[in-house]
């Protein structure tokens, strides 16, 4: 057995980012096919890989946002090296990179007790809902008086970024710019009187197409965005990670025919950030928040 001293930890390369995506897929997390390209611009130094004799065996993301927030994700050790301490070495390296910041994560529920040992506290659970959304009758062009569904790329980016800040603890403009514009994905916004009242992005994955974020002023706007995004997928099957702290969101997705399939725990190291949870019908990404 190679000792822990033989583990080399360094930043991820472009090839490593593709490998991290494959490892996450093997865990059943179904990351978006092109998510890594937006991840890389969020914080180029935020992805760490542990290597034994040059071969990747473990990884973690420790992404810095602004001056005071960070997010942990991609915490994976290759199955054949688990239980040997390599994963915890990556964990410590990631947490050291975020030292002094409020840190969030979305971890499997079964590991909550281990995260608590590192100072994390539960905020809510994100429950993945999957299926083909359905609504009786035709979806009208206007979901409510004055509301239009438009291509998000036609809106001033500053307006999109300001809207996103209602639902995320820190600015993430570079990430958001890539996230909404990468090839193969669709970003739609709901607009009323020049104001954004909803935003949704769908991108392909190895399983169901992933929707996130899904923000909306009310369930009607969320339903309109969700249904139109599903129309842009190969077979209409989508997956949305819904905060259980927003019961109306879970009720909406259940009413549209989506069923729970997977669950993660949203946890923070300190005071839960002040977010507009009533507007979050689907989180952006379990890996980066």
C-alpha positions, 0 to 999 in steps of 0.5 A: 500500500502506498503511504499517504506521504506518496499522495501529491495534491495539485490543481486540476488540468483540462483533462482532469476536469473531464475525469472529474465529470466522469467520476461524478457520473459513476457516482450516479450524480449525472452532472451536465455534459459541459458543466466543467467549462463553466466550472473552470472559469468560476475559480481556475484554482478551485479544483484539486486532484490527488495523485499516486505515482502520477495517477489521479486517485481522488479529487475535490473542488473548493471554489472561492466566490468573492471575498467571503464565500466558498463551496465544496464539491466533487469530493470523490476518492476512487473506489479502489483507494477508499478507506486509506485516508486519501480522501480526507487529505483532499478534504483538508486541502480543500478546506484550507483553501477556503479558510476564513470563509463561509463554506457551503456544500451539497453532500449525500445525506448519509455523510451529514454526520461526518460534515458536522465534524468539520463544522458544517450545519444542515440548512435544508435538503435538495431533492432531485425530481425527475420525469417528463413534466406535463400540464393539461391543455396548451401552455399560453404564450403569457403565463400571467398578465404581462409575462413573456418567456424570452431567450435569456441571451437577449437580456443585458447580462448585468440584469441577469447577474443582479437577478442571480444575486438574489439566490446566491450568496456572492457574485459569480459573473464569470461562471454565470456568463458561461453557464447560460451560454455554453453550446447545447444548452438553453437559457430562458427568462420570464420578463414583466415590464422589463423586470426579470421574474424567472430564469431557467437553464437546461443542459444535457447530461448522461441521463435526464437533462438537467435544469438549474437554476430554476428561479421564478416569482411564483409557481405559474412562472416556474411551470412555464419555464420548466415546460418550455425548457423540457421541450428543448430536450431530446425526449422531454425528461428532465431532472431538477434539484429542489430545496425542501425548504420551499414546499411550494416548489416540491408540490409544483414539480410533483403536480407536473409529474416529476418524482423524487429520485435522489437527495443531498444535504445543503450545509454551511459552516456558519450562519445560513446566508440570506437567500430568496428561497421562495424563488428557488425552484431548482438549484444551479449545481450540486457541485458549485452551488 
